[in-house]
Amino acid sequence: MILPAARSALSRPATVLVFMTALNVLNFTDRFLIQGFAVDLCADLHLGGWLADRMEARRAGGRLRLLAGAALVGVPVGWAYRFADPAGAVFLPAMFVGSVMVTLGYGPLFAALQDRVEARLRSTMTAAMILGMTLFGTSGGNLFVGLLADRLRADSVAQPITHAAALGLAPWLLAVPCLFMASAIIPGRRVGDGLDPKASSS
């Protein structure tokens, strides 16, 4: 029944024209969204790296303080856009700021690790950090939110995925005091401060 009806509809030139136009519009929209996401991601990464370097130049531990500030701002903003009306004035700005706070920290995070690890262990520690972020952070976080959403749905909670994702942001708040304490306790040692044997011998 479906195939004959589809053949009949596609045999009409007007239907084919509408179908092809719709495909082109969807293709354009998809490319626009992907390009917009790519531009936003590149801008956020560069902004985070630039700000972190300036803060580190002014005071040791500046990169870690930037990470703490991004988490401190990102969690409340993340809660705001998850519970905001998608048609309201808060949703899109809050979602934009929340996405900026997430990608802002990649540059400072990797740079802070390089600052505080001996040169002979930097590649190993970077690999271990990426493994921990993906295996325990991303994968574990997604698993936790998924299990929690199913549990909330079973308990007849309205919008279970929204509430589960909001609760999944809570551990970020634990990182704020840890990062602030680390920025004060751990000295901002860089290449040339005795961590790099070649730099110290020159």
C-alpha positions as CSV (number, residue, x, y, z in Angstrom):
1,M,0.0,0.0,0.0
2,I,2.8,2.4,0.9
3,L,5.0,1.8,-2.1
4,P,2.4,2.3,-4.8
5,A,1.2,5.5,-3.1
6,A,4.7,6.8,-2.9
7,R,5.3,6.0,-6.6
8,S,2.1,7.7,-7.5
9,A,3.0,10.8,-5.5
10,L,6.5,11.0,-6.9
11,S,5.3,10.6,-10.5
12,R,3.8,14.1,-10.2
13,P,6.3,16.9,-11.1
14,A,5.0,19.3,-8.5
15,T,5.4,16.8,-5.7
16,V,8.9,16.0,-6.8
17,L,9.7,19.7,-6.9
18,V,8.4,20.2,-3.4
19,F,10.2,17.2,-2.1
20,M,13.6,18.3,-3.6
21,T,13.0,21.9,-2.3
22,A,12.4,20.5,1.2
23,L,15.6,18.4,1.1
24,N,17.6,21.4,0.0
25,V,16.1,23.5,2.8
26,L,16.9,20.8,5.4
27,N,20.4,20.4,4.0
28,F,21.0,24.2,4.2
29,T,19.7,24.4,7.7
30,D,21.8,21.4,8.8
31,R,24.9,23.0,7.3
32,F,24.1,26.4,8.9
33,L,23.7,24.7,12.3
34,I,27.0,22.8,11.9
35,Q,28.9,25.8,10.8
36,G,27.4,27.9,13.6
37,F,28.4,25.3,16.1
38,A,31.9,25.1,14.7
39,V,32.4,28.8,14.8
40,D,31.1,29.0,18.3
41,L,33.3,26.1,19.4
42,C,36.4,27.7,17.9
43,A,35.7,31.1,19.4
44,D,35.0,29.6,22.9
45,L,38.3,27.6,22.8
46,H,40.4,30.6,21.8
47,L,38.7,32.9,24.3
48,G,39.2,30.4,27.1
49,G,42.9,30.0,26.2
50,W,43.5,33.7,25.9
51,L,41.8,34.5,29.2
52,A,43.5,31.7,31.0
53,D,47.0,32.8,29.8
54,R,46.3,36.4,30.9
55,M,45.1,35.3,34.3
56,E,48.1,32.9,34.7
57,A,50.5,35.7,33.7
58,R,49.1,38.0,36.5
59,R,49.1,35.4,39.2
60,A,50.1,31.7,39.5
61,G,47.1,29.4,39.4
62,G,45.1,31.7,37.1
63,R,44.1,28.9,34.7
64,L,42.6,26.9,37.6
65,R,40.7,29.9,38.8
66,L,39.3,30.4,35.3
67,L,38.1,26.7,35.3
68,A,36.5,27.3,38.7
69,G,34.7,30.4,37.5
70,A,33.5,28.7,34.4
71,A,31.9,25.9,36.5
72,L,30.5,28.5,39.0
73,V,28.8,30.3,36.2
74,G,27.9,27.4,34.0
75,V,26.0,25.3,36.5
76,P,23.3,27.9,37.4
77,V,23.0,29.0,33.7
78,G,22.7,25.3,32.8
79,W,19.8,24.9,35.3
80,A,18.2,28.1,34.0
81,Y,18.0,27.0,30.4
82,R,16.9,23.4,31.2
83,F,13.8,24.7,33.0
84,A,13.2,27.8,30.9
85,D,10.4,28.1,28.4
86,P,12.0,27.3,24.9
87,A,9.9,30.1,23.4
88,G,10.9,32.6,26.1
89,A,13.6,35.2,26.2
90,V,15.8,33.3,28.7
91,F,16.3,30.0,26.9
92,L,18.6,30.8,23.9
93,P,20.9,33.3,25.8
94,A,21.2,30.8,28.7
95,M,21.9,27.9,26.4
96,F,24.6,29.9,24.6
97,V,26.3,31.0,27.8
98,G,26.1,27.4,29.1
99,S,27.8,26.0,26.0
100,V,30.5,28.7,26.2
101,M,31.2,27.8,29.8
102,V,31.7,24.1,28.8
103,T,34.1,24.6,25.9
104,L,35.9,27.5,27.6
105,G,37.8,25.2,29.9
106,Y,39.5,22.8,27.5
107,G,42.5,25.1,26.8
108,P,43.1,26.0,30.5
109,L,42.6,22.4,31.6
110,F,45.3,20.9,29.3
111,A,47.7,23.9,29.9
112,A,47.3,23.5,33.7
113,L,48.1,19.9,33.5
114,Q,51.3,20.6,31.4
115,D,52.3,23.3,34.0
116,R,52.2,20.9,36.9
117,V,53.6,17.6,35.5
118,E,57.2,16.7,34.9
119,A,58.2,16.8,31.2
120,R,58.9,13.0,31.2
121,L,55.3,12.3,32.2
122,R,53.3,14.9,30.3
123,S,52.1,12.6,27.5
124,T,51.2,9.8,29.9
125,M,49.3,12.1,32.2
126,T,47.5,13.8,29.3
127,A,46.4,10.4,28.0
128,A,45.2,9.4,31.5
129,M,43.3,12.7,31.9
130,I,41.5,12.2,28.5
131,L,40.7,8.6,29.4
132,G,39.3,9.7,32.8
133,M,37.3,12.5,31.2
134,T,35.7,10.2,28.6
135,L,35.4,7.0,30.5
136,F,34.4,8.3,33.9
137,G,33.2,11.8,33.1
138,T,31.3,11.7,29.8
139,S,30.3,8.0,29.8
140,G,29.7,7.7,33.5
141,G,27.7,11.0,33.5
142,N,25.5,9.9,30.6
143,L,24.9,6.5,32.3
144,F,24.0,8.2,35.5
145,V,21.6,10.7,33.8
146,G,20.0,7.9,31.8
147,L,19.4,5.6,34.8
148,L,18.1,8.5,36.8
149,A,15.7,9.6,34.0
150,D,14.3,6.1,33.8
151,R,13.9,6.0,37.6
152,L,12.1,9.4,37.6
153,R,9.9,8.3,34.7
154,A,8.9,5.1,36.6
155,D,8.0,7.4,39.6
156,S,5.8,9.4,37.2
157,V,7.9,12.6,37.5
158,A,7.1,15.2,34.9
159,Q,9.9,15.9,32.4
160,P,12.2,13.1,33.8
161,I,15.1,13.8,31.4
162,T,15.1,17.5,32.2
163,H,15.3,16.8,35.9
164,A,17.9,14.1,35.5
165,A,20.1,16.3,33.4
166,A,19.8,19.1,35.9
167,L,20.8,16.8,38.7
168,G,23.7,15.6,36.5
169,L,25.2,19.2,36.7
170,A,25.4,19.1,40.5
171,P,28.8,17.4,40.6
172,W,30.3,20.4,38.8
173,L,29.7,22.5,41.9
174,L,32.1,20.1,43.8
175,A,34.8,21.1,41.4
176,V,34.6,24.8,42.2
177,P,36.2,24.7,45.8
178,C,38.6,22.0,44.6
179,L,39.9,24.2,41.8
180,F,40.1,27.3,43.9
181,M,42.1,25.4,46.6
182,A,44.3,23.9,44.0
183,S,45.1,27.3,42.5
184,A,46.2,28.6,45.9
185,I,48.0,25.5,47.1
186,I,49.8,24.2,44.0
187,P,52.4,26.7,42.7
188,G,52.1,27.7,39.1
189,R,55.3,26.0,37.9
190,R,55.9,26.2,34.1
191,V,58.5,24.9,31.7
192,G,61.8,26.5,32.7
193,D,60.9,26.5,36.4
194,G,62.7,23.3,37.0
195,L,60.2,20.9,35.5
196,D,61.8,20.6,32.1
197,P,65.4,19.2,32.4
198,K,66.4,20.7,29.1
199,A,65.1,24.1,30.1
200,S,66.8,24.0,33.5
201,S,70.1,22.9,32.1
202,S,70.3,25.7,29.6
